[in-house]
Amino acid sequence: MPIGSASVPYGTRQPRNTTPRRKPEEAILRTHKLKTWPEMFDAILDGSKPFEVRRDDRSFTVGDKLVLEEWDPSKRGFSEVGYTGRTIEKTITFKLPGGRFGIDPCFCVLGLGPQSAT
């Protein structure tokens, strides 16, 4: 009996990997919690800064959520001390990767969409 002809009729064999491949637009979206200094936090909150420049160490993707937590560096200390309790949730609407237009290759510029603040 030839290999592969067991009891399965020709053409009805299931593919080995039955997990469907995701299209790029169906990528898994994530939520990233990030410290944000007070000056930058206020500018994002009032709408004058609709972008964020970050080290691209988290594989940010358009559609991901950012939870920006205000963190005051003058209150440094043990773990939670610098956090003020204010947060903004934003959606990444655009990503300009580093290595172009004078941006360091390790960084990216993220366009920020709608927000909700607490």
Sequence and secondary structure as in RCSB ss.txt:
>XXXX:A:sequence
MPIGSASVPYGTRQPRNTTPRRKPEEAILRTHKLKTWPEMFDAILDGSKPFEVRRDDRSFTVGDKLVLEEWDPSK
RGFSEVGYTGRTIEKTITFKLPGGRFGIDPCFCVLGLGPQSAT
>XXXX:A:secstr
  TT SSS TT    S  S    GGG    EEEEEE HHHHHHHHTTS  EEEEES S   TT EEEEEEE GGG
  STTTTEEEEEEEEEEEEEEESSSTT  TTEEEEEEEEEEE 
